[in-house]
Amino acid sequence: MNDWIVPIVVALLGSPLVLLIQKGRNENQADHASVMTKLTENNVMVKSIDKKIERVDDKLDKHIDWHMNRKQDAELVIKAD
């Protein structure tokens, strides 16, 4: 007679635990999806910033070269005098 009570008690105690675990797994998957979306957005932003930095770097290099050439031209003029 007690043989049928044990499975019922286990089922009654175990079912809420299984439901909590499943709910936690679903929330975890949703959180991971949210994080992946944010990481993808951040990756796009970082690439955009990288491109802008490269453009500024190129412009700065050109500007420094311009100054260096101007300085060399001025030195040539001074030596010529």
N, C-alpha and C positions, 0 to 999 in steps of 0.2 A: 504493500500500500504506500509506503514511503518512497518507493522508486519513482513514481510519477511526480512527486512534489519537488524533488531536487531540480529537474530540468525547468520546471515552471519558475522556481525561485531564481535560478541562474538567468533565465530569459528576462524576468522582470527587473533584475538588478543590472544585467548587461546591456539591455536595450538603450536606456538613457546614456550610458557611457559610449556606446557605439554612435548614437546620434550626435553627442558632443564632439567626438573625434571627427566625424564626417563634416560637421559644421566648421570646425577648425580648419580642416583641409580645404574646404571651399573658400573660406576667407583667405587662406594662405595663397591659393591660386589667384584670387582676385588681386591681392596685394602684389604678387609677383608681376602680374600683367600691368598693373599701374606703374610699378617701378620700371619695367621695360619700356613703357611708353615715354616716361620722363627721361630715361637714359637716351632713348632715340632722339627725342627733342633736343636734349643737351648736346648730343653728338653733332646734330645739324648746326646748332648755334656755335659750337667750338670750331667747326670747319669754316663757317662764315667769318668768324673772328680771325682764324688763321689766314684766310685770304686777304682780309683787310690789313693785317699786320705785314704780310708779304708785300702788299702794295705800298704801305708806308715805308717799309725797309728799302724797297726799290727807289722810291722817291728820295729818301734820305741819302742813299748812295749816290744818286745822280746829283743831288745838291752839293754833297761833299766834293764830288769830282769837279763840279762847276767851280767851287771855291778854290780847289787845288789848281786847276788850269788857270784861273784868274790870277792866283798868286804867282804862278810860274810866269805868266805873261807880264805881270808887273815887275818881276825880278829881271826879266829880259830887257824891259824898257829901261830900268835903272842901270843895268850893266852897259847898255848901249850909250847912255849919256855919259 
